[in-house]
Amino acid sequence: MAQPPDISDTFLREVDENLRRDRARDFAKKYGNWIIAGLILFLAASGGFIWWKQHQVDRSEAQVEELSTIYRDIGSGKFDKAPKQLDELATSGSKAVRASALFASAALALQKNDNKQAIAKYREIAGDGGLPQPYRDAGLIRQTALEFDQIKPDEVISRMQPFNKPGNPWFGTAGEMTALAMIKQGKRAEAGRLFAAIAKDKTVPETIRGRAVQIAGSLGVDASSALDSLAQ
């Protein structure tokens, strides 16, 4: 009876490798053009993205330099071109540049005694959902300070409510405006207690704390214990 041929491991490996090569060749013939096209598109997209990111960086750097130039011009009394230049920078894709341009526009308007324009700029900052929250908070604080005598006490209190917590970075300023709005409402005792809380908060600037101690006292609330920490 004939014996089956001896199929060695080496022979099997050769057959397997030949099959793999044939399959790879057939796949390349069938899909090769698509693979090359996809690779070209990937490289083009990657290169475009890298260029765009670098372009954004270069543009932001140029805009920061432009802002510095505008600030120097304003500091030396050259105001003529600044409003238009700042308005152009306020459309920047860079959040920091946009916010800085808007704040500078508001400050320039105040320097010209144009409160209406300054309020509009601060309102724009406060309502810009694309800006980081600290910028928006600062815009709302400044807007409310300028509008304090033009809006109802309830509106002041409502706007400042998120900041009226000891330890909040805006507690001193927001608390003062809230307490003064309470006085307008006839809530002197509540206003006095709020001034006392401001006086006792060591995170609040000393100038505001010192003023709060005096006003709290005038409203019949003793905040003199806060004077000890102010003296230290």
Secondary structure, DSSP 8 states (H G I E B T S, - for coil): --------HHHHHHHHHHHHHHHHHHHHHHHHHHHHHHHHHHHHHHHHHHHHHHHHHHHHHHHHHHHHHHHHHHHTT--SSHHHHHHHHTT-S-HHHHHHHHHHHHHHHHHTT-HHHHHHHHHHHHT-TTS-HHHHHHHHHHHHHHHTTTS-HHHHHHHHGGG-STT-TTHHHHHHHHHHHHHHTT-HHHHHHHHHHHHH-TTS-HHHHHHHHHHHHHTT---THHHHHHH-
